Amino acid sequence: MDFQFEGQVVEWRGPAPFYFVAIPEGETADIKLAATGIEYWGQVPVMVRIGGTEFTTALFPKDGSYLLPLKNVVRKSVGIQVDQVVAVALSVGRP
């Protein structure tokens, strides 16, 4: 199942900084439904496109919704900054 949305980039400062796009609440229920049977430890495998860059990752569950991890190589190549709102195309599952 394919989704398109805009989300804000957030930073989590653990032992190292990590960057995520917060999945809008309106998409969460549909993603949960599409992920039925393919979730592992609450994570959902996805294919993502931001700008002209495509990559695979897994959504992290957070407070009833999901966070989309941004790989540094993607974030830097597209020029994404913290608090920026980015357009995301996402497909649930692996190719």
N, C-alpha and C positions, 0 to 999 in steps of 0.2 A: 504494500500500500504506500502511496506517495503523499507527502505533505509539503506544503510551502507556507512559511511564516516568517515574521520578523521577531528577533529577540535581542535582548540587551546582553552585552558581554560583561561578565562578572569575574572578579579575581578572588581566588581562595589562597590565603597565605598559610600553608602548612609548612612542612620542612623545606619546601620549595614552592615558588608561586605556580599555581595552576589556573588556567583560564577556561571558562565555560560560557555557553549561551543558555540562558534560562528559557526553557520551553514554555510558551504561553499556556495558561490554564485551559483555554478553549481547545487545544490540540491534545491534551493529556489523555482524556478518555478514549479518543479514537486511536491513539498510539498504543495504549494498554490493550485495547481490543485487537489491533493488528498484531501485537506481540504475543498473543496467547499461544503457548506451546513452544516459543523460541527464546523466552527469557531464561537467563541463568543468574542466580544470586540477585535477582531483581534488575539486572542490567539487560538492555535490549540492543542487539546488534543492528547497526544501521550503515547505510551508504549516504554520504553527505556531499552536497555541492554548495560552496560559498564562493561567489564570484566565478572565476573560471577554474577553480581548484576542486577536485573531487578526492575524497578519502573515506576510509572505513574507520569506525570506532564503535563504541557502545554507550548508550545513554545511561546515566547514573540516576537511580531514584533519589528524590530529595523532597521531603515534606509533601508527599502525595502527588508530586509532579516529577519532571525529569530535568537533568542538566546535560547539555551536549558538550563533551570535552573538546577543546580546541587544541590541536597539535600546534606546537610552536612553529614548525615549518610552514603550516598553513597561515597561522596568525601573522607571521612576519612577511610572508610572500604577498598576502593580500593587503597588508597594512592595517590590520585590525587593532584597535586600542580598547582599553578598559572603558566601560560605560557606553561604548558605541552600540548602536542598534544595527544589526546586520540581517540581510535577507538570506534565508536558508531554504534549500531544497533537500528533503530527506526521504529516503526509502527504508522501510523497516525490513530487516533481514540482510543476508549476505548475497553477493552475486552468484 
